[in-house]
């Protein structure tokens, strides 16, 4: 699949870009000897990031892993969707928030995690819950979670750097906020959501569950504010943050209305006998 190959290539380019940046700094500071040390350091950082970034993201949203006995229906639904997508079943997490939301993170199709908000579990009917879970499974299948996770953590680290400014924190955030947002937009395209929506509709054999869920999630986000780092915006099914201030810089999701329209268009036309009586042509 072209989208998956593009995301794998993007992941490797990200690794090479970081190593190249460290190499340039090492060369500028101490020539070839320091260059090799800096590249080795970059590779160690990347290996550490590969194994820990998903847990960092889950910690950022306050998610906890859900045992099988606590939510057997959620586990079985996720396992069935993962099997249909041809990936290893993601670990299931729950985070305490009243807004219906889901998120995906991980290292690839063999090691990933899907987080569901408590509001999503209580508010979404089974078909809608299946639709949003399939959407997150689609992100895993398309190899997007590793890029999304890296972008979110990198942006969050840049934003947190503003804290060192003390009383100048707001001024420093004014500078670092656009830099963090640029990193996110450089790595992520809104088109990834359309691709995940299409694949989710195929996994579920129907686009309507996800389409209905997107409408529900969007309406809930307008009524209840979501607290968290705006750098985590790419991880969620929709943008849960207010599109103003700092949060507006990190919007990577296309409009929900356009996503719903495209999903509805995927539905097959009704059979002729369901279209009603046809008028006879006049003689």
C-alpha positions as CSV (number, residue, x, y, z in Angstrom):
1,X,0.0,0.0,0.0
2,X,1.4,3.3,-1.1
3,X,0.4,5.2,2.1
4,X,2.1,2.7,4.3
5,X,5.3,2.7,2.2
6,X,5.4,6.5,2.4
7,X,5.0,6.4,6.2
8,X,7.8,3.8,6.5
9,X,10.0,6.0,4.3
10,X,9.1,9.1,6.4
11,X,10.1,7.2,9.6
12,X,13.5,6.3,8.2
13,X,14.1,9.9,6.9
14,X,13.3,11.2,10.4
15,X,15.9,8.8,11.9
16,X,18.5,9.9,9.3
17,X,17.7,13.6,9.7
18,X,18.3,13.5,13.5
19,X,21.6,11.6,13.0
20,X,22.6,14.1,10.3
21,X,21.8,17.0,12.6
22,X,23.9,15.6,15.4
23,X,26.7,14.9,12.8
24,X,26.8,18.5,11.7
25,X,26.9,19.8,15.3
26,X,29.7,17.3,16.1
27,X,31.7,18.2,13.0
28,X,31.4,21.9,13.8
29,X,32.5,21.5,17.4
30,X,35.3,19.0,17.0
31,X,35.8,17.6,13.6
32,X,35.6,13.9,12.6
33,X,36.2,12.5,16.1
34,X,33.4,14.4,17.7
35,X,31.2,13.8,14.7
36,X,31.4,10.0,15.3
37,X,30.6,10.5,19.0
38,X,27.6,12.7,18.2
39,X,26.3,10.2,15.6
40,X,26.6,7.4,18.1
41,X,24.7,9.5,20.7
42,X,22.0,10.2,18.2
43,X,21.6,6.5,17.4
44,X,21.3,5.7,21.2
45,X,18.7,8.5,21.6
46,X,16.7,7.1,18.6
47,X,16.8,3.5,20.0
48,X,15.6,4.8,23.4
49,X,12.9,6.9,21.8
50,X,11.7,3.9,19.7
51,X,11.2,1.8,22.8
52,X,9.7,4.5,25.1
53,X,7.9,7.2,23.1
54,X,4.6,5.3,23.1
55,X,4.7,5.1,26.9
56,X,5.5,8.8,27.1
57,X,2.5,9.6,25.0
58,X,0.2,7.4,27.0
59,X,1.5,9.1,30.2
60,X,0.8,12.5,28.6
61,X,-2.9,11.7,28.3
62,X,-3.1,9.9,31.6
63,X,-4.0,6.5,30.1
64,X,-3.8,3.2,32.0
65,X,-3.8,-0.3,30.5
66,X,-7.2,-2.1,30.7
67,X,-7.2,-5.8,31.8
68,X,-9.1,-8.3,29.8
69,X,-11.6,-9.0,32.6
70,X,-12.4,-5.3,33.0
71,X,-13.6,-4.7,29.4
72,X,-14.0,-8.1,27.6
73,X,-16.2,-6.6,24.9
74,X,-13.8,-3.8,24.0
75,X,-10.9,-6.3,23.9
76,X,-12.8,-8.7,21.7
77,X,-13.9,-5.9,19.3
78,X,-10.3,-4.6,19.1
79,X,-8.9,-8.1,18.5
80,X,-11.4,-8.8,15.7
81,X,-10.7,-5.5,14.0
82,X,-6.9,-6.1,14.3
83,X,-7.3,-9.5,12.8
84,X,-9.2,-8.1,9.8
85,X,-6.5,-5.4,9.3
86,X,-3.8,-8.0,9.5
87,X,-1.9,-6.6,12.5
88,X,-1.1,-7.7,16.0
89,X,-3.8,-6.7,18.5
90,X,-2.9,-3.3,20.0
91,X,-2.8,-3.0,23.8
92,X,-6.0,-1.4,25.1
93,X,-5.8,1.7,27.3
94,X,-8.4,3.9,29.0
95,X,-8.0,7.5,29.9
96,X,-10.4,9.5,32.2
97,X,-12.1,12.2,30.2
98,X,-15.7,13.0,29.5
99,X,-15.2,13.8,25.8
100,X,-15.7,10.8,23.5
101,X,-12.2,10.3,22.1
102,X,-9.8,7.6,20.9
103,X,-6.1,7.8,20.2
104,X,-3.4,5.5,18.8
105,X,0.3,5.3,19.4
106,X,3.1,2.7,19.1
107,X,6.1,1.5,17.3
108,X,4.4,-0.2,14.3
109,X,2.0,-3.0,13.4
110,X,3.6,-5.5,15.9
111,X,3.6,-3.1,18.9
112,X,0.9,-0.5,19.3
113,X,-1.6,0.8,21.7
114,X,-5.1,2.2,21.3
115,X,-6.5,4.5,24.1
116,X,-10.2,5.1,24.6
117,X,-11.7,7.8,26.8
118,X,-14.2,6.9,29.5
119,X,-16.6,9.3,27.7
120,X,-16.3,7.3,24.5
121,X,-17.1,4.0,26.2
122,X,-20.2,5.4,27.9
123,X,-21.6,7.6,25.0
124,X,-20.9,5.7,21.8
125,X,-23.2,2.9,20.6
126,X,-21.5,-0.4,19.6
127,X,-21.4,0.5,15.9
128,X,-19.8,3.9,16.5
129,X,-17.4,2.5,19.0
130,X,-16.3,-0.1,16.5
131,X,-15.9,2.6,13.9
132,X,-13.5,4.7,16.0
133,X,-11.6,1.7,17.1
134,X,-11.2,0.7,13.4
135,X,-10.0,4.1,12.6
136,X,-7.2,3.8,15.1
137,X,-6.4,0.3,13.9
138,X,-6.2,1.7,10.4
139,X,-3.5,4.2,11.6
140,X,-1.5,1.3,12.9
141,X,-1.9,-0.7,9.7
142,X,-0.8,2.3,7.6
143,X,2.4,2.7,9.7
144,X,1.3,6.1,10.8
145,X,1.5,5.7,14.6
146,X,5.3,5.8,14.8
147,X,5.4,9.1,12.9
148,X,2.5,10.6,14.8
149,X,4.1,9.6,18.1
150,X,7.5,11.0,17.2
151,X,5.9,14.3,16.1
152,X,3.8,14.6,19.2
153,X,6.7,13.9,21.6
154,X,9.1,16.2,19.7
155,X,6.6,19.1,19.7
156,X,5.8,18.5,23.4
157,X,9.5,18.6,24.3
158,X,9.9,21.9,22.4
159,X,6.9,23.4,24.2
160,X,8.1,22.3,27.6
161,X,11.5,23.9,26.9
162,X,9.7,27.3,27.4
163,X,9.6,26.6,31.1
164,X,13.3,27.3,31.5
165,X,12.5,30.9,30.7
166,X,11.1,31.6,34.1
167,X,9.2,34.9,34.0
168,X,10.0,35.0,30.3
169,X,8.1,31.7,29.7
170,X,5.2,33.3,27.8
171,X,7.6,35.2,25.5
172,X,9.6,32.1,24.9
173,X,6.5,30.1,24.2
174,X,5.5,32.7,21.6
175,X,8.7,31.7,19.8
176,X,8.8,28.0,20.4
177,X,5.1,27.4,19.8
178,X,5.3,28.0,16.0
179,X,8.6,25.9,15.9
180,X,6.9,22.9,17.5
181,X,3.8,23.3,15.3
182,X,6.1,23.4,12.2
183,X,7.7,20.1,13.2
184,X,4.2,18.6,13.4
185,X,3.0,19.9,10.1
186,X,6.3,18.9,8.4
187,X,5.7,15.3,9.4
188,X,2.0,14.9,9.2
189,X,-0.6,15.7,6.5
190,X,-4.3,16.0,6.9
191,X,-4.7,13.5,4.1
192,X,-3.7,10.7,6.6
193,X,-7.1,11.0,8.2
194,X,-8.9,10.4,4.9
195,X,-6.8,7.3,4.3
196,X,-7.5,6.0,7.8
197,X,-11.2,6.7,7.4
198,X,-11.3,4.7,4.1
199,X,-9.5,1.8,5.6
200,X,-11.6,1.8,8.7
201,X,-14.8,1.6,6.5
202,X,-13.3,-1.4,4.7
203,X,-12.5,-3.1,8.0
204,X,-16.0,-2.5,9.4
205,X,-17.7,-3.3,6.0
206,X,-19.6,0.0,6.5
207,X,-18.7,3.7,6.7
208,X,-21.7,4.7,8.7
209,X,-20.5,3.7,12.2
210,X,-17.4,5.9,11.9
211,X,-19.3,8.7,10.2
212,X,-21.9,8.8,13.0
213,X,-19.2,8.6,15.6
214,X,-17.3,11.6,14.1
215,X,-20.4,13.7,14.3
216,X,-20.9,12.7,17.9
217,X,-17.3,13.4,18.8
218,X,-17.3,16.8,17.1
219,X,-20.5,17.9,18.8
220,X,-19.1,16.8,22.2
221,X,-15.8,18.7,21.6
222,X,-17.8,21.9,21.0
223,X,-19.6,21.5,24.3
224,X,-16.7,20.4,26.6
225,X,-13.2,21.7,26.7
226,X,-10.3,19.2,26.6
227,X,-7.3,19.7,28.9
228,X,-3.9,18.6,27.6
229,X,-0.9,19.5,25.6
230,X,-1.9,20.7,22.1
231,X,1.1,18.7,20.8
232,X,-1.0,15.5,21.3
233,X,-3.6,16.7,18.7
234,X,-2.4,14.4,15.9
235,X,-3.0,11.3,18.1
236,X,-6.7,11.7,18.5
237,X,-9.6,10.8,16.1
238,X,-10.6,14.4,15.9
239,X,-9.1,17.7,17.0
240,X,-10.3,18.0,20.6
241,X,-8.7,21.4,21.3
242,X,-10.2,24.8,20.7
243,X,-9.0,26.2,17.4
244,X,-7.7,29.4,18.9
245,X,-4.5,30.5,20.5
246,X,-1.7,28.0,20.8
247,X,-4.1,25.1,19.9
248,X,-4.8,26.5,16.5
249,X,-1.2,26.1,15.5
250,X,-1.3,22.3,15.9
251,X,-4.5,21.5,13.9
252,X,-3.7,18.5,11.6
253,X,-7.2,17.1,11.2
254,X,-9.3,18.0,8.2
255,X,-12.8,19.4,8.9
256,X,-15.1,16.7,10.3
257,X,-17.9,17.6,7.8
258,X,-15.6,16.8,4.9
259,X,-14.6,13.5,6.5
260,X,-18.2,12.5,7.1
261,X,-19.1,13.5,3.5
262,X,-16.4,11.3,2.1
263,X,-17.3,8.4,4.3
264,X,-21.0,8.5,3.3
265,X,-19.9,8.5,-0.3
266,X,-18.2,5.1,0.3
267,X,-21.6,3.5,1.1
268,X,-22.9,1.3,-1.8
269,X,-26.1,2.6,-3.4
270,X,-29.3,0.9,-2.2
271,X,-30.7,-1.9,-4.3
272,X,-33.3,-1.0,-6.9
273,X,-36.2,-2.5,-4.9
274,X,-35.4,0.0,-2.0
275,X,-35.4,3.0,-4.2
276,X,-39.2,3.1,-4.5
277,X,-41.5,2.8,-7.5
278,X,-40.1,4.3,-10.7
279,X,-42.3,6.6,-12.7
280,X,-43.2,5.3,-16.1
281,X,-42.0,7.3,-19.1
282,X,-44.8,9.3,-20.7
283,X,-45.8,8.0,-24.1
